[in-house]
């Protein structure tokens, strides 16, 4: 199998040679170097632009023998290349060529770019001033039908490899390889997804609804039960670009529109030529960002020049500057045609996108192609009832994913290619390769973290995992072994079970968890799929540390076993919980639960009532063996337009654009299910991501809460502490276990990801494409007198001594610090991410509460972080 797997990797990694053509471009008269000159292979969509020193580097192709060089105000020049591998340090001289565009004389450039007296800038000011007249969202109503096809392919493959040696067994792949017309490269389609939808828009009150009429997903994602991860991620990353918005969201980043209100200060514009697009006379305006490593487009706007012109965009061609700081994207081509309706309005009826990706050398190259067509556009008034009937922004008709070939043949606006049409046959041949099922098995275990018990003919009803929890360690158990499993929708689409059995070798304890979930809406594979309408019952018998609930990954994740400080205070918890969650498509989530919990302290943790002595005794006979609580909790969260991808372990939000508002109240009741305490805890939260254009993005997570009653310390509020070396969002990094206990608190967890804004301006660093981030975490806390053991002189027997450790001499050292309400806890961090396009390293330092010699004053944290 190892040999077979190496063959598959070799096939994926077949790439062209990496020879390069290098040189510089100068003015033939003045000998000045020319920046931002286009150097490209005509008709192949492969090109570069010269840098500020007039230099360029472009990939050499043995099948192409001529470069085209063009720039505003100069004659286009064709340059014949020498034999392959010998085209280094070419000097290209461009000849000035003055000409007139619609009465405006354009001459060869002299000196640096200037907005003053620049005819291109004056024209763009008119386009920007008139853009609202062309924006569809200025209409009171509109509807349209939208067809979208997205294809994910291996790129730059070679069909010759399948004719040689043992690779002949994969000869069927050769029949599936096809030429990409835009690039001339060979591609191997892996997935093809089609969507047909109708969009309804109302300006006042503003509302936009999308009804999905048909969905089709074919390809290798069918081999993986969580294959929608790829489809959902691709759709979120490669979204439609709307140049009439100030920011165009693409690659999960906001790109400045070339016709944004403030685009003049962000972009450079150059008049290129006047041409005809069908019957429309247009002027070609080239543009690119002032700083090409900022998140902006380069390309061409074609502006109408009719006598009564309102300076409408007739066509736009977008790409990303070659020196952009965007990861993984080797080439991007976006082309939109704005056709004129009978009303005189223009819509982007044709929207094509092609993106060439290179993730790593060993994974090879990929291509994403997306085609979109709009039709049946209408501006007629839409009945109000339609907006009331559709809950959420997107509604899928029940039979959307069950449309047959006749349906798609009728409504498909762009025909499938031969390879796309034969995707089912491709999959069938792929799965019948000898040894393929073992490769697929290993892939699923590695990527999905679960092992399936079925096959293609008998889908898995029970999955074993998570794999990364099978072996872990902690201070109390020592080595910990665990076996976990869950049922899938292949067993029942409504009733699900999951659980684990664990064994701690140090004390030879056996732990377990069981969960039953009934989903009121039918699930495709797992009960957590959005939207949840789930009733669950949990039984738990395990050891738990106070901060486990703040970490989104499984507490037995082997990578979390590496701790920055010793965690030796645990509760052996026995818990029964009944939970109901109801999610609405528009982002509202309601949750109600009842929990009965018995906590028995273990390891260095103990409970001892106050006795007036002022310090606890190292005598277990004096300790409280356990406490029991019974509580009801109600929570509401609102997160508009939330989108998730489902893994077998948890749901992951695809984007963080929407704000999150949350509220919860917990009521503990004495006397039911053994509950010993009455208490009330209220918490509120607000999360918001703010995009700061070229300055990156800023995340702020604000929380506040109160424990209103007198309770022993296990029922006070613990801050979201993370004692591992792994970076976890929305946690404190240097707060020790049980260091702060409060009954009033407010916290701010923030990060400013500058996204390379600073490093891109430092000559040596910008080549590395590292990105910088800074953050500050603040906790304001208060412990009122009723919950402070010292306030009563340690005589209030309703309270416990705060946790700590007994020294060798028998004296007691308390862990917990009572916070000064006027002195917040503050930690700041500075980090570098995008190291090897994968790794983030942060330095964290504590600024307050420095007196305890046992606390960490600083630390280093790590994270795997892949972003565009």
Buried (B, 14 or more C-beta within 10 A) or exposed (E): EEEBBEBBEEBBBBBBEEBBBEBBBBBBEEEEBBBBBBBBBBEBBBBBBBBEEBBBBBBBBEEBEEBBBBBBBBBBBEBEBEEBEEBEEBEBBBEBBEEEBEEEEBEBBEEEEEBEEBBBBEBBBEBBEBBEEBBBEEEEBBBBBBBBBBBBBBBBBBBEBBEEEEBEEBEBBBBBBBEBEBBBBBBBBBBBBBBBBBBBBBEEEEBBBBBBBBBBBBBBBBBBBBBBBBBBBBBBBBBBBBBBBBBBBBBBBBBBBBBBEEBBEBBBBBBBBBEEBEEBBBBBBBBBBEBBBBBBBBBBBBBBBEEEBBBBBBBBBBBBBBBBBBBBBBBBBBBBBBBBEEEEBBBBBBBBBBBBBBBEEEEBBBBBBBBBBBEEBBBEEBEEEBBEEBEBBBBBBEEBEEBEEEBBEEBBBBEBBEBBBBBEEBBEBBBEBEEBBEBBBBBBBEEBBBBBBBEEEEBBBBBBBBBBBBEBBBBBBEEBBBEBBBBBBBBBBBBBBBBBBBBBEEEEBEBEBBBBBBBEEEBBBBBBBEBBBBBBEBBBBBBBBBBBEBBEBBBBBBEBBEBBBEBBBBBBBBBBBEBBBBBEBBBBBEBBBBBBBBBBBBBBBBBBBBBEEEBBBBEEEBBEEBBBBBBBBEBBBBBBEBBBBBBBBEBBBBBBBBBBBBEBBBBBBEEEBEBBBEBBBBBBBEBBBEBBBBBBBBBBBBBBBBBBBBBBBBBBBBBBBBBBBBBBEBBBBBBBBBBBBBBBBBBBBBBBBBBBBBBBEEEEBBEBBBBBBBBBBBBBBBBBEBBBBEBBEBEBEEBBBBBBBBEEEEEBEBBBBBBBBEEBBBBBBEBBBBBEBBBBBBEBBBBBBEEBEEBBBEBEBBBEBEBB
